[in-house]
Amino acid sequence: MIALPRAGAAGRAREGRRPDAEHVLVARLTAKPGADLSLRVTVLYGCQEPREVVVPAPATIAGDGPVDVELVFVHGEGEAPRWDGLVVVDVTEAGGHAPTVGVAALKKKAQELPVRAWAAAAGPGRLWGWVGYEHQLLDSGLPRVKTNPHTLMQGVRHVDVKVLRAPPGVALTPRFTAIDGVFDFGEVPPGEYEVEVSADGARRVHTLTVPLRDADDWGIGLDLGPVAPTPLAKNLAAGREVMALVNAELRSVNKLSLETLVNLVSGAALDYPLMVWRSNQVKTKEAEAPEVDQPPLSLTAPGPNYTFIRQIARIAREHSAGNCGEKAAYAAIACAARGVHPVEQFQLLRADHSFCVVGRDPRSSCADPRAWGLAAVIVDPWAEEVYPAVEVNQRLQHFKGKHEGLDFPPTKIVAIVKL
């Protein structure tokens, strides 16, 4: 049975309109002449004692046919509505309305009926979702990342979406956005939908009612769990290939001749290379327009975003030169293009040095290279080295004095390029 909002029902009554037929409970009574045709309605509250309402028999009974008693249930604040020929029963309870009413007549057992609140007819709503990998950052070294662990969700590139069931006559085709992992059916008719989402071998079927509830505002989600890093051999091969590319295209600024260095000097700062000065200015520019190689969606990525890294790499390529940071950014973009993952740029916490990391276990601490896993590879274009991350202590000996007695070089993540 439907409980109408009291204020809305009163307004309808003032306008001379009766409630809709589906909102009226009709009790049809058939008995011998002289029988008691009064009706007993018991309001069964959820948190208080029941209340009984006695509805008298109609004043006049035409003929020997059945007698209909029409009931309307209301709840909430405001004046009580008045309709000729209709009995209005108030089922208001703190926080809403009584969940059940009992109706009895002619000395028979009461029949209990559930009560639900009136709701406007559902309109169309958006049906969308996204598919992503879980990416954790432990001890990232970044001051503004307070939680530990810090979990990111990053979208995948190849998603398959099928509508298994939809309201009659509705045919849908998903649209895939420029951001990886996100798909959207747009505005769809109200009703129940069954959607199958699959990516990278994972599959899930979702049943949703449109318009989505507040709890479903994020649409359809498929969490693929932590990403599995690519194998060590593939990461090493990609790193060596990228190293050869970086060596061929970029020179180290600190290794340039005086004449070449002077040609790269900014007029505004005579002792600072132009490409480095420009890379610093990039931080204050607006984000570039999305491009074809837009990275997976990162909801709360700490540190510079993918657009920033790409800008740094372009500046380095434009000038055919760079120091460790520019070279690491260029290497990260090139590694991501070769299908290895995850690809990240790191920096030493207590020394001025940056490098690219491929295949780090996403559940490992960013601050401790020893925990990055057996598949992790460090691509260090400035030092012209590619090696498994487990060798980091031996390989970064020239920064040993900067670590204040620690037996490993602490690091922080600069940016995530691709999963």
Secondary structure in CASP SS format (residue, H / E / C, confidence):
PFRMAT SS
TARGET T0000
AUTHOR 0000-0000-0000
METHOD secondary structure of the structure
MODEL  1
M C 1.00
I E 1.00
A E 1.00
L E 1.00
P E 1.00
R H 1.00
A H 1.00
G H 1.00
A H 1.00
A H 1.00
G H 1.00
R H 1.00
A H 1.00
R H 1.00
E C 1.00
G C 1.00
R C 1.00
R C 1.00
P C 1.00
D C 1.00
A H 1.00
E H 1.00
H H 1.00
V C 1.00
L E 1.00
V E 1.00
A E 1.00
R E 1.00
L E 1.00
T C 1.00
A C 1.00
K C 1.00
P C 1.00
G C 1.00
A C 1.00
D C 1.00
L C 1.00
S C 1.00
L E 1.00
R E 1.00
V E 1.00
T E 1.00
V E 1.00
L E 1.00
Y C 1.00
G C 1.00
C C 1.00
Q C 1.00
E C 1.00
P C 1.00
R E 1.00
E E 1.00
V E 1.00
V E 1.00
V E 1.00
P C 1.00
A C 1.00
P C 1.00
A C 1.00
T C 1.00
I C 1.00
A C 1.00
G C 1.00
D C 1.00
G C 1.00
P C 1.00
V E 1.00
D E 1.00
V E 1.00
E E 1.00
L E 1.00
V E 1.00
F E 1.00
V E 1.00
H E 1.00
G C 1.00
E C 1.00
G C 1.00
E C 1.00
A C 1.00
P C 1.00
R C 1.00
W C 1.00
D C 1.00
G C 1.00
L E 1.00
V E 1.00
V E 1.00
V E 1.00
D E 1.00
V C 1.00
T E 1.00
E E 1.00
A C 1.00
G C 1.00
G E 1.00
H E 1.00
A C 1.00
P C 1.00
T E 1.00
V E 1.00
G E 1.00
V E 1.00
A E 1.00
A E 1.00
L C 1.00
K C 1.00
K C 1.00
K C 1.00
A C 1.00
Q E 1.00
E E 1.00
L E 1.00
P E 1.00
V C 1.00
R E 1.00
A E 1.00
W C 1.00
A C 1.00
A C 1.00
A C 1.00
A C 1.00
G C 1.00
P C 1.00
G E 1.00
R E 1.00
L E 1.00
W E 1.00
G E 1.00
W E 1.00
V E 1.00
G E 1.00
Y E 1.00
E E 1.00
H E 1.00
Q E 1.00
L E 1.00
L E 1.00
D C 1.00
S C 1.00
G C 1.00
L C 1.00
P C 1.00
R C 1.00
V C 1.00
K C 1.00
T C 1.00
N C 1.00
P C 1.00
H E 1.00
T E 1.00
L E 1.00
M E 1.00
Q E 1.00
G E 1.00
V C 1.00
R C 1.00
H C 1.00
V C 1.00
D E 1.00
V E 1.00
K E 1.00
V E 1.00
L E 1.00
R E 1.00
A C 1.00
P C 1.00
P C 1.00
G C 1.00
V C 1.00
A C 1.00
L C 1.00
T C 1.00
P C 1.00
R E 1.00
F E 1.00
T C 1.00
A C 1.00
I C 1.00
D E 1.00
G C 1.00
V E 1.00
F E 1.00
D E 1.00
F E 1.00
G E 1.00
E E 1.00
V E 1.00
P C 1.00
P C 1.00
G E 1.00
E E 1.00
Y E 1.00
E E 1.00
V E 1.00
E E 1.00
V E 1.00
S E 1.00
A E 1.00
D C 1.00
G C 1.00
A E 1.00
R E 1.00
R E 1.00
V E 1.00
H E 1.00
T E 1.00
L E 1.00
T E 1.00
V E 1.00
P C 1.00
L C 1.00
R C 1.00
D H 1.00
A H 1.00
D H 1.00
D C 1.00
W C 1.00
G C 1.00
I E 1.00
G E 1.00
L E 1.00
D E 1.00
L E 1.00
G E 1.00
P E 1.00
V C 1.00
A C 1.00
P C 1.00
T C 1.00
P C 1.00
L H 1.00
A H 1.00
K H 1.00
N H 1.00
L H 1.00
A H 1.00
A H 1.00
G H 1.00
R H 1.00
E H 1.00
V H 1.00
M H 1.00
A H 1.00
L H 1.00
V H 1.00
N H 1.00
A H 1.00
E H 1.00
L C 1.00
R E 1.00
S E 1.00
V H 1.00
N H 1.00
K H 1.00
L C 1.00
S C 1.00
L H 1.00
E H 1.00
T H 1.00
L H 1.00
V H 1.00
N H 1.00
L C 1.00
V E 1.00
S C 1.00
G C 1.00
A C 1.00
A C 1.00
L C 1.00
D C 1.00
Y C 1.00
P E 1.00
L H 1.00
M H 1.00
V H 1.00
W H 1.00
R H 1.00
S H 1.00
N H 1.00
Q H 1.00
V H 1.00
K H 1.00
T H 1.00
K C 1.00
E C 1.00
A C 1.00
E C 1.00
A C 1.00
P C 1.00
E C 1.00
V C 1.00
D C 1.00
Q C 1.00
P C 1.00
P E 1.00
L C 1.00
S E 1.00
L C 1.00
T C 1.00
A C 1.00
P C 1.00
G C 1.00
P C 1.00
N C 1.00
Y H 1.00
T H 1.00
F H 1.00
I H 1.00
R H 1.00
Q H 1.00
I H 1.00
A H 1.00
R H 1.00
I H 1.00
A H 1.00
R H 1.00
E H 1.00
H H 1.00
S C 1.00
A E 1.00
G E 1.00
N C 1.00
C H 1.00
G H 1.00
E H 1.00
K H 1.00
A H 1.00
A H 1.00
Y H 1.00
A H 1.00
A H 1.00
I H 1.00
A H 1.00
C H 1.00
A H 1.00
A C 1.00
R C 1.00
G C 1.00
V C 1.00
H C 1.00
P C 1.00
V E 1.00
E E 1.00
Q E 1.00
F E 1.00
Q E 1.00
L E 1.00
L C 1.00
R C 1.00
A C 1.00
D C 1.00
H C 1.00
S E 1.00
F E 1.00
C E 1.00
V E 1.00
V E 1.00
G C 1.00
R C 1.00
D C 1.00
P C 1.00
R C 1.00
S C 1.00
S E 1.00
C C 1.00
A C 1.00
D C 1.00
P H 1.00
R H 1.00
A H 1.00
W C 1.00
G C 1.00
L C 1.00
A C 1.00
A C 1.00
V E 1.00
I E 1.00
V E 1.00
D E 1.00
P C 1.00
W C 1.00
A C 1.00
E C 1.00
E E 1.00
V E 1.00
Y E 1.00
P E 1.00
A H 1.00
V H 1.00
E H 1.00
V H 1.00
N H 1.00
Q H 1.00
R H 1.00
L C 1.00
Q H 1.00
H H 1.00
F H 1.00
K H 1.00
G H 1.00
K H 1.00
H H 1.00
E C 1.00
G C 1.00
L C 1.00
D C 1.00
F C 1.00
P C 1.00
P C 1.00
T E 1.00
K E 1.00
I E 1.00
V E 1.00
A E 1.00
I E 1.00
V E 1.00
K E 1.00
L C 1.00
END
